[in-house]
Amino acid sequence: MVVPERKLEQFIFEFLSDPEVFDRWSSRLTRIEAGDWSNTDSEVAAEATAAARPKTPSQLSSPPVARASPSSGNNGSAAGASPNSPVAGQPLSRRIMTGPANGGGGAGGPRAPRRSTDLVSPRAHKRFSIPGDAHSFVPPFYHKPHRGSLSEADAHLLDELRDVFDGPHTELVLDDLEAICRVLGVCIYFAADLAAACRRFSGAQSITPHILDGFWRSLASQHHSESEKMVALLVYANDDDCPHVDTTTRAITGFIKAVEPKHWRRFMQNVIDRHPGLEFLIDSPDYHERYIDTAIARIYYLADRNWSRILTARQIERSPLCAILESLEEEFNINKEQRVFSYEHFYVIYTSFWKLDKDHDLSISQRELALYGDGGLSSLVLDRIFSGTVFSADSTDEDMAYWDFVYFVLSEEDKTSAQAAEYWFRIMDLDGDGCLSMFELEMFYDEQLNRLDELGTEAMNFNDMLCQILDMINPRSPTIIRLMDIKRSGKAKTFFNTFINVNKYLYMEENEASDDEEKITDWVRFAQREYIFLSSEDPDDDDDLDMDATLDRLSTRSPLLLY
């Protein structure tokens, strides 16, 4: 078998050994040296086409013809070839570059000079040129204003606000700031944060239109979208160590990227104080902190897809949080906002936590969590939860903080959400390689089989169950299951209940899905059922339900909290 490099070398050697080709290339190199590039490209293309044609056996077997040097006449070398002829004994590079272009020289004769860099190829003159006035026919594209410049829309809004007030020194109160937030496109419950930000910006307690104008110009020149302004306002108003703030003028000099949970507390307190659906809670400040903690945890559960407890403007834009805040302004019944702010949902979450937390230290142990849901979770699942796989910095290996309990109960009661799928996938991914192997599935299913044996229930073996799971999920790889496979199948609830919760697995096997399950989420259905049950409990039946009795009395004071 002939090596391709050797075949290419043979082709070039035969090509340059042709006397006619040698003559043409010699004259062509002479013209190129003189600066004449005319017809060079067309000649090369024609010769390449001719060389690519198949040759007859006689042409292939004929030896290359030696050519005598013009300076030496017919006095050839011992091999019968001229010193200038491209003989096989010379290197390939010497054969190509050696020739009579300069009028003589042997194998070591002077080469043709390289192409000069100041020569312009004829192709350069064939480029399409655009007329000088052609840009006038192209409409300008829209670009976001650069960081540090105020958009036209924000400048127009500030001009309108300046005309509304009597003078630049009129003192603004919270009601005025709520109206201003509405004009500026910010949720009205950010009014308290706006007031704190203006006071920090000016260093004075009173807020005037002039101060508001200066602060908002400083903020809006660096942050243009609604979510960017929201993040910057929360951080600037609630963080003394806020980055990108001039220490002298207190102006915002850079882009504030992310907001942390601690920055939301003033906003949530203003929701409690100002929302008509939470008036009954104003007189019970002991439960303000728990409601605030619950709502903030739900905000991050909804929007923080990186599980980092840090929200960026891009994450907020991709989440329904802006739409939720907009509906919060318009909805009088706080319980109709079921994704973050519902008091009924807070009641269910906190009461469930309080009943498990026997010593009421706002943390529950693994033994206490094992009682949740009538003990449906296996010991392996509990070990994985308390291993820190899905814990925040507030929890330890021995205790689960309230923030993590909110994440747990939302994921446990509604496994159809993307957040719940990510939560339980982390639990089942024992080696953290981003996929579930058959070994990992078998470990979790063995726990389920042991629980089913204790209950006296017959169950299928692992191999039969695995066939059903693979048919249901239809993973791209038959040996592993990835998170995207579970999400794409739409069967996350069935999949995770099979390996995680024995009680829900049995219920799922014995009952078919009802038609109304498509109308509301599993979490909303669970919260409605639990709220009715907890509200109807007799507080005298359990000495540990003092908190339940208090919250139950609070709920009876508002018709919004009862069905």
N, C-alpha and C positions, 0 to 999 in steps of 0.2 A: 504494500500500500504506500502510495507516494504522499509524503507530508505536504499539507497545503502551502506552507512557506516555500518549499522547494519547487512546487508547481508554479507559484507566482514568480519565483526567481527565473525559472526556465522560460516563462512567457515573456518577461521583460528582456531577457537575453536574446531570444529569437526576434523580438520586435526591433531591438536596436541593432541587431546584426544584419538586418535587411539593408542593402546598399542605398536604395531609394530613401528609406526612412532616415538613414544616417546623413544623407546629403541634405534632406529637408530640415532636419533638426540642426545641422551645422549652420545653414543659412538663417534659420529662425533665431538661433542664439546670437548670431551676429547682428540681426535687426533689433533684437531686444536690448543688446548692449548699447546700440546707438539710440535707443529710446523709441523705437517704432514698434507699437503693440497692435497694429492693424491686422485684422483677420486671424489673430493668434488663437482666440477661443474657437472659432469655427473650424480652423484647420485641425486643432487637437481633437475636437469632437468627431470630425470625419475620420481621422486616423484611428481613433478608439473604436468606432463602429466597424471599420474595415478589419481591425485586428481581432475583433470579437467573432468574426465569421469563422466557421469551421474550416480547417485546412485539410487537403487531401493527404493520404499517407506519403506520397512522394515529397510533398512540401515539408512534412514534419521530419522526414528522414534525411533531407538534404542538409549538409553541414553549412555553418555560417561562412559567408564569403569574407575573406580578409581584404582589407583596403589599405593600400600603401599610403604612407604619409606624403603630403605634397613637398615637404622639404627633403625627403630622403629618396625620392624616386621609387625604384623597384628593389632597393636594397633592403629586403625584409629581414626579419629575425630568423632564428634557427627553426622556429615553428612554421615559417612561411607566412607569418602575419606581420603587419606593420606595427611598430610600437604604439601607434595611436588607435589601432583597432581594438574593439572590445573583446578581448580574448577571455576564455573561461578561467584562466589562472588568476585574474585580477579580482579584487573584491567587487561586490555588486555596486557599491557607491562609486567606485572608481570607474567602472564601466559606463555608468550613466553620465557622469560629469566630465569624463575625459573625451576629447575629440578635437577636430581641427578647427574649432571655432575661432581660435586666436592665431591660426596660421602656423601651427607646428607644435613641437613638444612631444615627448614620449609619454610613457605611462605616468611620469611625474611632472608632465607639462602643466602650464597654468590653466586653472579652471575658468569657466565663464563666470563673470562677476554676478553676484546675487542681485536680485531685483532691488532697485533703489527705492527707499521709502518715500521719496518725494514724487514718484510717478503715480498717477491716478489711473485706476482701472476704468475702461470704457463703461463698465456697469454703473459706475457712480453717476454718469451723466444721464442714465435712463431712469433714475428714481423719479417718482411722482412728486411734483411740487405743488403746494397749496397756495393759491393766490393770497396776497397780503390782506385783503379785506374779507376773506372767507369766514373769519371768526365772527363777523357781525351777523351771519345767518344762523349761527348755532345758539340756541337758547341757553342761558346760564343754568347750571345745576344747583340744587339746594344743598347747602352744607351747614352743619351745625356751627354756631358761633364758636370761635376759639376760646379756650380757657383764658379768663381774664377780661373778656369783653361781654357786655350786657346784650342780650338778645333784644330785637325790636319789640317783641311782644311784652317782655318784662318792663322795658322802658316805657311803653305805652301805658301799662297798668299803673306804674308808679306815678306817671303824670296825671292819670285820672284820679288816683287817691289823693294827690296833692291838692286837686281842685275841690275835693269833697269837704275837707275840713276848713274851719274858719281861718286858721292861721298855722304857721309852722310850730307854734309853741302850745297848741291845744293839748291838754293831757288826755291820753287814751286809757280807757278802762278795758276790762276783760271782754265785755260785750262788744266794744268797738273792734278789738282784735279778732274776735270770732268773725265779724263781718268782713274784716280785712283778709282773713285766711280764706274765706269763701271767694273773694275777688281774686286772690293770688293763686287759686287752684290748689289750696292745701286744706286738709281735713280741719274742720272748725275746732276739734278737740286738741289740736296742736297750739291753741291760743296761749295756754299757760307756758308752753315751751318758747313760743315766740316772745312772750313778755320777759321771761328769764334771759333769753338771748339778747334782747334789746338792752336790758339793764346791764348785762355784762359788757356789751359793746360800748355803751356810753359811760358806764361807771356811776350812773345816777339811778335813783329809784323811780322817778317819774318817767313816763314814756311819751314822747311827742312825735308828731308826724315827721319832723326833721330827723329824729333818731331812727325811726322805723325806716325811713327812706335810705339813710346811710347804711344801716345794717343789711337791708334786703339787697341793695346794690352790691354790697360786698359778697353776699352769699350767692346771688343769682349770676354774678359774673363768672363764678367758678363752677356752678352746678346748674344745668339747664333743664333736665327732665324732672318730672314730678317726683320720682323715686330718689333722684340725686338730692333734690332740695329737702326731702323728708329726712334722709340720712344725715345731711349736713346740719339741719336744724336740731335734730335730737342730740347729736354729739356735741355741737357747740354750746347748747343750753345746759347740758348735764355733765360735761366733762371739763374740769379745770385744766387738765393736761391735754386738751384737744390739739392735735397736730395742725400744722399749716395756719397758725394764728400769730399775727404780729404782736409781740409783747408790748409794744408802745401804743400803737393805734387800735389794737384788738381787732383789726380787720382780718378777714379770711384771705389768705394769700395762696392757698393751694387746694387741691381736690381731696375732700374727706371721703374715704373709700367705704368704710363699713361701720355698722352700729352694733353695739353689744346689748345684752339683756338689761343691764343696769340703766341704760339710757332711756328705757321706755317707762320707767316708774312714774315720772311726773305726768306723762301723757295718760297713763291708766288711771291715776288718781283724779285727773280732770274729767275722765269719762264717768267715774263714780260720782263726782260732785255735780256734773252738769247734765248727764243723760237722764231724761224723764223716766226711763224704765228702771232706774236704779235708785230712785228717791228713798225707798224703804231701807236701803243699805247705808245711808248717810249716818244714821244714828247708831250704827253698830261698827265702830272703827276697828274692833278686834278682828273682823273678818275682811277688812280691806286688803291687808297684806296677802292673805291666801287667794282672794279673787284676782289680785294683780299678778301673783305668781302663776296662777293657772292660765290666765289670758296670755301672758308673755310666753309661757312654755308652748302654748298652742300656736302662737305666731311663728315661733321658730320651728315647731314640728311641721307646720304647713309650708314654710318658705325656705328653711335652711336645708338644702339638699346635700350639703357637704358634711353635715353633722359636726360642725365646728363651733356652734353657738356664736357665730358671727354672720351678720346679714350684710350683703353688698347691695348696691343699687340695682345691679343686673339681676340678682336673685329676686328682689322685690318686684321688678318688672315682669319676670317670668311667672310669678305666683299670682293668685287672685287677691292679694292683700290690699292693693289699691281699690279694687272694686268693693271689698269688704268694708273698708273705711268710708267709702262713699255711701254705701247702704246704711252704715251706722248713723250718719247724719239725718237720713230721711225716715228711718224706722223707729216708731215710738216703742214698740214691743221689743225689748232687748232679746227675748228668747227666740225671735224669728231669725236672728243672726246666729246660725248654728255652727259656724266654723271656728269662731274665736270667743265671742263675748257673751254667749248665752249663760244666764245665771243658773238655769236648770242643769245645764251640763256641768257647771262648776259645782253645784250642789251634789251631783252624783259622784263626781271624781273625788271631791274632798271628803265626803261622807264615807266612801269606800276606803279611802286612805286612813281615815280616823278610826274606823272599826278594826282595821288590821294593826294599827299602831297602838298596842296595848299600853305602853308607858308614855305615850303622847309626847315624844321627843322629836317629832317631825322627821322621823326616819324609821324604816321597817327592816327587820332582819330577814334572812332567807327562810327561816322557820315560819315567820309571820306571813311572808308572801306565799308560802306553800298552801295557805288556807284560802287563797283567792280563788273564786269560781268553784267552790266545793272541792278543792284539791285536784283540779284537772291537769295541772302541769306536772310533768315528770321530773325526777330528780336531776337528770342530765340537763334539762332545759333550765332549771333553777341554778345549777352550777354554772352554766354558761352565762346566765344573766348577771350573776354576782362575780364573774371573772373579770368584769370591766369591759366586756366587748361592746356594750351599748351604753355604758355609764358616762356621765359627765364628771367634771372635777369635784362636784359637790358630794358625790357618793364615795364609799369605800368598798373594800372587799367583803365587809361584814354588814353594812347598812346601805339601804337605798334611800336617797333623798327624795323630797317631794317632786322636784323637777323630773327626775327619772321615772317616778311612778306615773306621772302624767303621760310620758312617752309610752310607758308600758301598757297602761290601760287603753289608750287610744289604738295602739297596735294590736292588742289582744282582742278587742271587741270589734274591730273592723279590719280584717286582713285583706280586704279588696283594694285598699288604697296603696299608692306607690310607696308611701313612707312606711307602711306596715310591712310590705314585701321586703324592703331594704332592711328593716329592723330584724325580722325573723331570719332572713337570709344570713345576716351576720351571726346570729345565734347558731345556726346549723353549719356554718362554714368553720369547721374545727381547726383546720390548718391555715385559714386565712389566705388561700390561694385564689379566691374569687370564683370558685366553682364547687359544686357539691358532687362528690364521688359516690359510687355505689357503697363504698365502705361507710361513709358518713351517714347515708340514708339508712343503712342497716343498723347502725348503732342507735339512732333515734327510734327506729321502728321496734327494735328489741325491747326498749323501755315500754313502748305501747303494748306489746304482746304480754309483758309481765303484768301490767296493770289490768289488761283484759282477762288474764287468767285469774287474778285475784277477784275480779267481779264475776267470774264464772261465765264469761262470754266467749263464744267460739269466734276465732278470727282466721283469716287466710294467712298463709305463710308469706315470707318475705318475697320469694320469687314471683308468686302470683300477684302480690300487691305491686311489685316493681313493674311488671308488665302493664298493669293498668295505669300506673303513674306515667310511664314512658309514652303510652298511647295518648294519654290526656295532655301531657305537656308538649310532646313531640319536639324534643330538643334537637338542635342542629348536630350535636355529637351524641352518639348512642351510649357513650360511657360516662359522660358528665352532664350536669344540669347547671346552667348559668342563670343569673338573675334576669337577664333579658328574655330567656326562654320562658320563665315563669310569668313575667309581665305580659309577654306577647300571647300566651295561651289564654289569659283571662280566668285561670283556675287557681289563683293564688290562695284563695280561702280554703278550697278543698285540699290542696297540696299541703299547706302548713298545718291544718288541723289533723291531717293523717299522721303527722310525725310529732306534734307538739302537745295537743290537748286531747286527752282520752275522752272526756265528757262530750266535747264538741264533735269529736270523731263519731261517737256512738249516735249522737243526735242527728248528725248529717247522714249516717247510714240508714236511720229509721224514718227520716222525714224527707219529703221532697220540698224543693224550693217553691214558695208561693208566688203568686203573680205580683203582689205588692212589693216584693223585694227589689224590683227594678225602680220603684218610685222614690224610695228613701234609702239612705245608706245604712249599713249594719250598725254604725255607731249611733245614728239618730234613733234607730229602732230600739237599741239597747238603752239609751239614755231616757227615752220616753217611758219604757217599762220600769226601769229602776227608780225613776223619779216618783212615779205613782206609788210604787211599793214602799220607798223610804218615807214619803210624805204621810203614808197611812200607818206607819209603825207607831206603836205605843211606847213612848220614851220610858215608861215605868217598867217595861219588860227587861231592860238591860241598864245596869248602872253606868256602863261606859258610854251611853249614848246621850250624854248631856249636850254635846255639841249638836247632835241631831235634833234634839228638842229645841235648842235655841234657833237653829236654822229653819226648823219647821215653823216655829212661831213667826219668824221673820217672813217666811214665804206667805203665810196667811194674811199678812198685812198688805199684800199687793195682788190684785186680781190677775196680774200678768204671769204669775208663777204657778197657777193651778189650771188644770184642764177643765 
